[in-house]
Amino acid sequence: MRHVHAAALLAAALLAGCGRPLLSAQLEIPEVQLVLPAQSFPIANAGPENLCDLVPAACLKTDLSYDLGAEVPLFDEPGFTVDLRLTRIALTLTADPDPLSTISGPADLSGVESVRVLVQAPGTSTWTTIASYAKPVGATPASVTVSENGNLDLAPFLSGGKLGFRVELRYDLATPPPSFFADVEAAFSIVATVSYREAFL
């Protein structure tokens, strides 16, 4: 028996003590944080698979995935209905240092014009933007942070407990940024409703 089932049984006992019918209960997980460290964006050596679909010029895409099911093993449990909400997503870009360079200090990422983070429901062709960044006029950042709070139900975007998403980056062709790595961090809240009839009978 998984720990999630044990928690559901505990919730059932609490409901029974309150004199309420044992039909269903909710399990709430306020926050789950996941980080994909050092994802590579090879601007200097980008291949066809890295080009954005609609506007390939000066636009790179990277497909990534969070395995939420590995952290919270209840998405495929019988009797559970899950409401998965994005509470924060951050993409921190850091320039890839050139080991042959004699210049010290952070590299210039001012060529990064915009960044979008998108998700796609399995079996569909529609992408939904969940976070974005646009460079302020005149900015010359050494790092770029994409962060946006949201209240989007991501349950329809799950496949086997995994959330796939895409990062699209547009840059200035006249001053392209160097290749870089990005740490991609996301936080989620989860509310799981369990039906006792389906889960335990």
ZATOR-538576 format. One line per field, with one value per residue (C-alpha): x, y, z; residue in three letters; residue number from 1. Coordinates in Angstrom, 1 decimal. Example, Ala and Ser with C-alpha at 12.3 -4.5 7.8 and 13.67 -1.06 7.14 Angstrom:
u = (12.3, 13.7)
v = (-4.5, -1.1)
w = (7.8, 7.1)
resn = (Ala, Ser)
resi = (1, 2)
//
This chain:
u = (0.0, 1.4, 1.7, -1.0, -3.4, -2.5, -3.2, -6.6, -7.4, -6.5, -8.7, -11.5, -11.1, -11.3, -14.4, -16.0, -15.3, -17.1, -20.2, -19.8, -20.5, -17.4, -17.9, -14.8, -12.1, -9.5, -5.8, -4.0, -0.3, 0.4, 3.7, 5.9, 9.1, 11.0, 14.3, 15.8, 19.4, 21.8, 19.6, 21.7, 20.7, 23.3, 22.7, 26.1, 25.6, 21.8, 20.5, 17.1, 15.5, 16.2, 14.4, 11.0, 8.1, 6.3, 9.1, 12.4, 14.6, 16.3, 14.2, 15.2, 13.1, 13.9, 11.5, 11.8, 9.7, 9.0, 8.2, 5.6, 4.5, 7.9, 7.5, 3.8, 2.7, -1.0, -1.8, -2.5, -4.0, -7.5, -10.2, -8.1, -9.0, -6.2, -6.3, -2.7, -2.0, 1.1, 2.1, 5.5, 7.9, 11.3, 13.9, 17.3, 19.7, 23.4, 25.9, 28.1, 31.6, 34.2, 37.2, 39.4, 38.3, 40.6, 37.7, 36.6, 33.1, 29.7, 28.8, 26.3, 22.9, 21.4, 20.8, 17.9, 14.8, 12.1, 11.4, 8.2, 7.4, 4.6, 2.7, 0.7, -2.1, -1.4, -2.9, -3.4, -1.4, -2.2, 0.4, -0.5, 1.9, 2.4, 5.3, 7.1, 9.9, 10.5, 13.8, 13.5, 14.6, 18.4, 19.0, 22.3, 21.6, 24.1, 21.2, 17.5, 14.8, 11.4, 8.9, 5.2, 2.6, -0.4, -3.6, -3.7, -5.0, -2.2, -3.9, -5.1, -1.4, -0.1, 0.8, 1.8, 2.5, 4.8, 4.4, 6.1, 6.8, 8.7, 10.9, 11.1, 13.8, 13.9, 17.1, 18.5, 20.2, 22.5, 23.8, 23.1, 23.8, 26.3, 25.2, 24.0, 22.5, 19.3, 18.0, 14.3, 12.4, 8.7, 6.3, 2.9, 0.0, -2.0, -5.5, -6.5, -10.0, -10.3, -13.5, -13.5, -15.8, -13.4, -10.2, -10.9, -14.0)
v = (0.0, 3.4, 6.3, 8.1, 5.3, 5.5, 9.2, 8.6, 6.0, 8.5, 11.1, 8.5, 7.8, 11.6, 12.0, 9.0, 10.6, 13.7, 11.7, 12.5, 9.9, 8.0, 9.0, 11.0, 13.1, 15.6, 15.5, 18.8, 19.2, 23.0, 22.9, 20.6, 22.1, 20.6, 21.8, 20.8, 22.0, 23.1, 22.7, 23.5, 26.1, 25.7, 28.9, 28.8, 25.2, 25.0, 22.2, 22.0, 20.3, 23.4, 25.9, 27.2, 25.8, 28.9, 31.5, 29.6, 32.6, 33.8, 31.5, 28.4, 25.8, 23.2, 20.5, 19.4, 17.3, 17.2, 13.8, 14.8, 11.2, 10.3, 12.9, 12.4, 8.9, 9.5, 10.6, 7.1, 5.8, 4.4, 6.6, 9.8, 13.0, 15.5, 19.3, 20.4, 24.1, 26.0, 28.5, 29.6, 28.9, 30.4, 30.1, 31.4, 31.7, 31.9, 32.4, 29.5, 30.7, 30.3, 28.5, 30.1, 33.6, 36.0, 38.2, 37.8, 38.4, 37.5, 37.3, 39.6, 38.2, 41.4, 39.6, 37.6, 39.4, 37.2, 33.9, 31.8, 28.6, 26.6, 23.4, 21.1, 18.7, 15.1, 14.4, 18.0, 20.5, 23.6, 25.2, 27.3, 29.9, 29.7, 32.2, 34.8, 37.4, 40.4, 42.3, 45.8, 48.5, 49.1, 46.2, 44.3, 41.4, 38.7, 36.5, 36.5, 35.2, 34.2, 34.0, 34.2, 33.2, 31.4, 29.5, 27.1, 23.6, 21.4, 18.1, 17.9, 18.4, 15.3, 12.1, 9.2, 11.6, 13.6, 17.2, 18.1, 21.7, 23.8, 26.8, 29.2, 31.9, 34.7, 36.7, 39.5, 38.2, 41.3, 40.5, 36.9, 35.8, 33.0, 29.5, 29.2, 26.9, 27.3, 26.0, 25.5, 25.5, 25.1, 24.9, 23.3, 22.8, 19.6, 18.8, 15.2, 14.0, 10.3, 8.3, 5.5, 3.4, 3.4, 3.3, 0.8, -1.3)
w = (0.0, -1.0, 1.4, -0.5, 0.3, 4.0, 4.0, 2.4, 5.0, 7.7, 6.2, 6.1, 9.8, 10.5, 8.5, 10.2, 13.6, 12.5, 11.6, 7.8, 5.2, 3.8, 0.2, -0.7, 0.8, -0.3, 0.1, -0.2, -0.9, -0.7, -2.6, -4.7, -6.0, -8.9, -10.5, -13.8, -13.5, -16.2, -19.3, -22.4, -25.0, -27.8, -29.8, -31.5, -32.6, -32.9, -35.2, -37.1, -34.1, -32.0, -34.2, -33.3, -35.4, -36.6, -36.7, -36.9, -37.6, -34.4, -32.2, -30.4, -28.6, -26.0, -24.9, -21.2, -18.8, -15.0, -13.6, -11.0, -10.6, -9.2, -6.5, -5.7, -6.8, -6.9, -10.4, -11.7, -8.5, -8.8, -7.4, -7.4, -9.3, -9.3, -9.5, -10.3, -10.1, -11.2, -8.5, -9.8, -12.6, -13.0, -15.7, -14.8, -17.8, -17.2, -20.0, -20.9, -20.1, -22.9, -21.5, -24.1, -23.3, -21.4, -20.3, -16.7, -15.3, -16.5, -20.2, -21.9, -22.6, -23.9, -27.2, -25.6, -26.6, -25.1, -23.5, -23.3, -21.4, -22.9, -22.2, -24.5, -23.7, -24.8, -28.2, -29.1, -31.2, -29.1, -26.9, -23.8, -22.5, -18.8, -18.3, -20.4, -20.3, -22.5, -22.2, -20.9, -23.3, -23.0, -20.6, -20.8, -18.4, -17.5, -16.5, -17.3, -14.9, -16.2, -13.4, -13.4, -10.9, -12.3, -11.5, -14.4, -13.9, -15.4, -14.8, -18.5, -19.6, -17.7, -19.4, -17.2, -14.3, -16.4, -17.4, -20.7, -21.6, -24.1, -23.7, -26.7, -26.8, -29.3, -29.8, -31.8, -35.0, -35.0, -31.4, -30.7, -27.1, -26.4, -25.7, -22.2, -19.5, -17.7, -14.4, -14.7, -11.4, -10.9, -7.9, -7.9, -5.5, -5.6, -4.5, -4.9, -4.4, -3.6, -4.0, -1.4, -3.5, -6.4, -4.4, -1.7, -2.8)
resn = (Met, Arg, His, Val, His, Ala, Ala, Ala, Leu, Leu, Ala, Ala, Ala, Leu, Leu, Ala, Gly, Cys, Gly, Arg, Pro, Leu, Leu, Ser, Ala, Gln, Leu, Glu, Ile, Pro, Glu, Val, Gln, Leu, Val, Leu, Pro, Ala, Gln, Ser, Phe, Pro, Ile, Ala, Asn, Ala, Gly, Pro, Glu, Asn, Leu, Cys, Asp, Leu, Val, Pro, Ala, Ala, Cys, Leu, Lys, Thr, Asp, Leu, Ser, Tyr, Asp, Leu, Gly, Ala, Glu, Val, Pro, Leu, Phe, Asp, Glu, Pro, Gly, Phe, Thr, Val, Asp, Leu, Arg, Leu, Thr, Arg, Ile, Ala, Leu, Thr, Leu, Thr, Ala, Asp, Pro, Asp, Pro, Leu, Ser, Thr, Ile, Ser, Gly, Pro, Ala, Asp, Leu, Ser, Gly, Val, Glu, Ser, Val, Arg, Val, Leu, Val, Gln, Ala, Pro, Gly, Thr, Ser, Thr, Trp, Thr, Thr, Ile, Ala, Ser, Tyr, Ala, Lys, Pro, Val, Gly, Ala, Thr, Pro, Ala, Ser, Val, Thr, Val, Ser, Glu, Asn, Gly, Asn, Leu, Asp, Leu, Ala, Pro, Phe, Leu, Ser, Gly, Gly, Lys, Leu, Gly, Phe, Arg, Val, Glu, Leu, Arg, Tyr, Asp, Leu, Ala, Thr, Pro, Pro, Pro, Ser, Phe, Phe, Ala, Asp, Val, Glu, Ala, Ala, Phe, Ser, Ile, Val, Ala, Thr, Val, Ser, Tyr, Arg, Glu, Ala, Phe, Leu)
resi = (1, 2, 3, 4, 5, 6, 7, 8, 9, 10, 11, 12, 13, 14, 15, 16, 17, 18, 19, 20, 21, 22, 23, 24, 25, 26, 27, 28, 29, 30, 31, 32, 33, 34, 35, 36, 37, 38, 39, 40, 41, 42, 43, 44, 45, 46, 47, 48, 49, 50, 51, 52, 53, 54, 55, 56, 57, 58, 59, 60, 61, 62, 63, 64, 65, 66, 67, 68, 69, 70, 71, 72, 73, 74, 75, 76, 77, 78, 79, 80, 81, 82, 83, 84, 85, 86, 87, 88, 89, 90, 91, 92, 93, 94, 95, 96, 97, 98, 99, 100, 101, 102, 103, 104, 105, 106, 107, 108, 109, 110, 111, 112, 113, 114, 115, 116, 117, 118, 119, 120, 121, 122, 123, 124, 125, 126, 127, 128, 129, 130, 131, 132, 133, 134, 135, 136, 137, 138, 139, 140, 141, 142, 143, 144, 145, 146, 147, 148, 149, 150, 151, 152, 153, 154, 155, 156, 157, 158, 159, 160, 161, 162, 163, 164, 165, 166, 167, 168, 169, 170, 171, 172, 173, 174, 175, 176, 177, 178, 179, 180, 181, 182, 183, 184, 185, 186, 187, 188, 189, 190, 191, 192, 193, 194, 195, 196, 197, 198, 199, 200, 201)
//
